[in-house]
Structures are given as C-alpha cells and as structure tokens.
Amino acid sequence: MARSGKLVSVGDAAGQLQVSPGTVRNWIDKGYIRAVRLPSGHRKVPEAEISKLLGKMFELAPPVMESDEPAPRRRRSQIPPDEWGQPV
C-alpha cells in the first residue's frame, strides 16, 4: 500500500467512526478497511479509509423523519401477571 495521507491508530479510527477498537480490527481482518501493519505489530489506518467508510455509512443510513408529534409511548406488556405479580 502506498503511503499517502496521515495514518491513525485503531483507537483513533474507532473514535472517528463511533465504534469500538475491536470492531475496527474486525473490519480490517475482513477487508472492509485497509490498514498498515507496523514492524511492532500495531496497525495504522489511513485517514482516507476512514473518510471513505464514513461516506458509505451516511449513504446507507435511513433518512431522519422530522415531525412535530412526539414519539408514541411504549405500552407495558399486556400479559396478565402470575400469582406473584410478574408477567408470564
């Protein structure tokens, strides 16, 4: 891989992507993100890869629905309680 742009740590990449460092490592292992492995064994992620992935994440995100109405309230289970008052 040609070195172009800044390289960031897996932890920094995770912070920018708002996922855990383990998720970033999994994505690297699966080939979703390219990374450089240093002689020390640590991985560094090009910022261009992070930007590319962020772009894909925003493309796939569902549209935000705007409404003046509040979200509907969730109801408790309609299951009748057992003899101790717990839903069955």
GUBAPA-734391 format. One record per residue (C-alpha): residue number from 0; residue in one letter; x, y, z. Coordinates in steps of 0.001 Angstrom, whole numbers. Example, Ala and Ser with C-alpha at 12.3 -4.5 7.8 and 13.67 -1.06 7.14 Angstrom:
REM GUBAPA-734391
+-----+----+---------+---------+---------+
|   i | aa |       x |       y |       z |
+-----+----+---------+---------+---------+
|   0 |  A |   12300 |   -4500 |    7800 |
|   1 |  S |   13670 |   -1060 |    7140 |
+-----+----+---------+---------+---------+
REM end
This chain:
REM GUBAPA-734391
+-----+----+---------+---------+---------+
|   i | aa |       x |       y |       z |
+-----+----+---------+---------+---------+
|   0 |  M |       0 |       0 |       0 |
|   1 |  A |    1385 |    3389 |    -910 |
|   2 |  R |    1775 |    5783 |    1966 |
|   3 |  S |    -424 |    8751 |    1234 |
|   4 |  G |   -2028 |   10891 |    3863 |
|   5 |  K |   -1982 |   10626 |    7603 |
|   6 |  L |   -2127 |    7277 |    9406 |
|   7 |  V |   -4099 |    6996 |   12643 |
|   8 |  S |   -4227 |    4327 |   15336 |
|   9 |  V |   -7027 |    1779 |   15529 |
|  10 |  G |   -8316 |    3557 |   18654 |
|  11 |  D |   -8412 |    6939 |   16925 |
|  12 |  A |  -10129 |    5405 |   13893 |
|  13 |  A |  -12693 |    3815 |   16222 |
|  14 |  G |  -13363 |    7188 |   17845 |
|  15 |  Q |  -13954 |    8848 |   14484 |
|  16 |  L |  -16239 |    6031 |   13353 |
|  17 |  Q |  -18009 |    5860 |   16744 |
|  18 |  V |  -17393 |    2118 |   17116 |
|  19 |  S |  -15139 |      71 |   19396 |
|  20 |  P |  -11473 |    -593 |   18539 |
|  21 |  G |  -12352 |   -4297 |   18332 |
|  22 |  T |  -14884 |   -3523 |   15605 |
|  23 |  V |  -12237 |   -1654 |   13611 |
|  24 |  R |   -9858 |   -4623 |   13985 |
|  25 |  N |  -12604 |   -6970 |   12775 |
|  26 |  W |  -13286 |   -4735 |    9772 |
|  27 |  I |   -9571 |   -4712 |    8939 |
|  28 |  D |   -9412 |   -8517 |    9208 |
|  29 |  K |  -12482 |   -8871 |    6960 |
|  30 |  G |  -11080 |   -6425 |    4401 |
|  31 |  Y |  -13659 |   -3665 |    4883 |
|  32 |  I |  -10859 |   -1219 |    5799 |
|  33 |  R |   -7266 |   -1260 |    4613 |
|  34 |  A |   -4563 |    -786 |    7228 |
|  35 |  V |    -791 |    -770 |    7510 |
|  36 |  R |     891 |   -3139 |    9954 |
|  37 |  L |    3972 |   -1650 |   11586 |
|  38 |  P |    7070 |   -3705 |   12470 |
|  39 |  S |    5861 |   -3550 |   16082 |
|  40 |  G |    2674 |   -5393 |   15063 |
|  41 |  H |     408 |   -2375 |   15578 |
|  42 |  R |   -1987 |   -1408 |   12814 |
|  43 |  K |   -2483 |    2093 |   11463 |
|  44 |  V |   -5436 |    3162 |    9342 |
|  45 |  P |   -5141 |    5797 |    6592 |
|  46 |  E |   -7479 |    8732 |    7172 |
|  47 |  A |   -8692 |    8312 |    3588 |
|  48 |  E |  -10061 |    4871 |    4533 |
|  49 |  I |  -11958 |    6381 |    7460 |
|  50 |  S |  -13422 |    9124 |    5259 |
|  51 |  K |  -14437 |    6558 |    2642 |
|  52 |  L |  -16155 |    4376 |    5240 |
|  53 |  L |  -17904 |    7351 |    6842 |
|  54 |  G |  -19268 |    8305 |    3421 |
|  55 |  K |  -20646 |    4788 |    2935 |
|  56 |  M |  -22166 |    4804 |    6422 |
|  57 |  F |  -24038 |    8056 |    5710 |
|  58 |  E |  -25243 |    6761 |    2334 |
|  59 |  L |  -26730 |    3663 |    3982 |
|  60 |  A |  -28223 |    5455 |    6995 |
|  61 |  P |  -32022 |    5668 |    6993 |
|  62 |  P |  -33452 |    9140 |    6466 |
|  63 |  V |  -34301 |   11116 |    9562 |
|  64 |  M |  -38018 |   11739 |    9832 |
|  65 |  E |  -38920 |   15141 |   11105 |
|  66 |  S |  -42206 |   15543 |   12897 |
|  67 |  D |  -43709 |   17871 |   15445 |
|  68 |  E |  -45523 |   14941 |   17054 |
|  69 |  P |  -43858 |   13173 |   19973 |
|  70 |  A |  -42820 |    9565 |   19567 |
|  71 |  P |  -45553 |    7095 |   20530 |
|  72 |  R |  -45377 |    5834 |   24087 |
|  73 |  R |  -44491 |    2227 |   24556 |
|  74 |  R |  -47011 |     148 |   26452 |
|  75 |  R |  -46176 |   -2373 |   29094 |
|  76 |  S |  -46826 |   -5975 |   28281 |
|  77 |  Q |  -50489 |   -6890 |   28167 |
|  78 |  I |  -49734 |  -10353 |   29570 |
|  79 |  P |  -51633 |  -10927 |   32836 |
|  80 |  P |  -49393 |  -11248 |   35908 |
|  81 |  D |  -48848 |  -14538 |   37643 |
|  82 |  E |  -49642 |  -15066 |   41336 |
|  83 |  W |  -46565 |  -13032 |   42388 |
|  84 |  G |  -47422 |  -10100 |   40145 |
|  85 |  Q |  -44819 |  -10872 |   37477 |
|  86 |  P |  -45738 |  -11079 |   33762 |
|  87 |  V |  -45623 |  -14662 |   32478 |
+-----+----+---------+---------+---------+
REM end
